[in-house]
Amino acid sequence: MIAALGDVPPVRGKPYGLYAWQKRPPSQRSKDDAGLLERICRAHAQSRQTDGSPPVHAALK
């Protein structure tokens, strides 16, 4: 049987733990991902936005 929304118990957690990730500095992985995205966008723009993934991938090597 499916429980109604009112039957679900409230989440008992620490609110400061739930949103702690918002206050942390960016991880090294997210910095690396942002740098890679910038390189991909630059390579795509240099091709006048006509190249697909294989040529862009080759340009990044």
C-alpha positions in Angstrom: 0.0 0.0 0.0 1.3 3.5 -0.9 1.6 5.9 2.1 0.0 9.3 1.8 2.3 12.3 2.1 1.1 13.0 5.6 2.0 9.5 6.7 5.7 9.9 5.8 7.8 10.7 8.9 9.8 13.9 8.8 13.5 13.7 8.0 15.6 13.9 11.1 18.9 15.3 10.1 21.2 18.1 11.0 20.4 21.0 8.8 24.0 22.3 9.0 25.3 19.0 7.7 22.8 19.0 4.8 24.0 22.3 3.4 27.6 22.1 4.5 28.7 21.5 0.9 27.6 25.0 -0.1 30.2 26.6 2.2 33.1 24.4 1.2 35.6 25.6 -1.4 35.5 24.0 -4.8 37.2 20.6 -5.0 40.2 19.9 -7.2 37.9 17.7 -9.3 35.5 20.5 -10.0 38.4 22.9 -10.8 39.8 20.4 -13.2 36.3 19.9 -14.8 35.9 23.6 -15.2 39.3 23.9 -16.9 38.5 21.0 -19.3 35.1 22.6 -20.1 36.9 25.8 -21.0 39.3 24.0 -23.3 36.4 22.1 -25.0 34.5 25.4 -25.5 37.5 27.1 -26.9 38.3 24.2 -29.4 34.6 24.2 -30.5 34.6 27.9 -31.0 37.8 27.8 -33.0 36.1 25.5 -35.4 33.3 28.0 -35.9 31.1 25.6 -33.9 31.0 23.1 -36.7 33.1 20.3 -35.3 31.6 17.5 -33.4 33.1 15.4 -30.6 35.7 13.4 -32.5 37.6 16.5 -33.9 37.2 18.4 -30.6 38.6 15.3 -28.8 41.5 15.2 -31.1 42.2 18.9 -30.7 42.4 18.4 -26.9 45.1 15.7 -27.1 
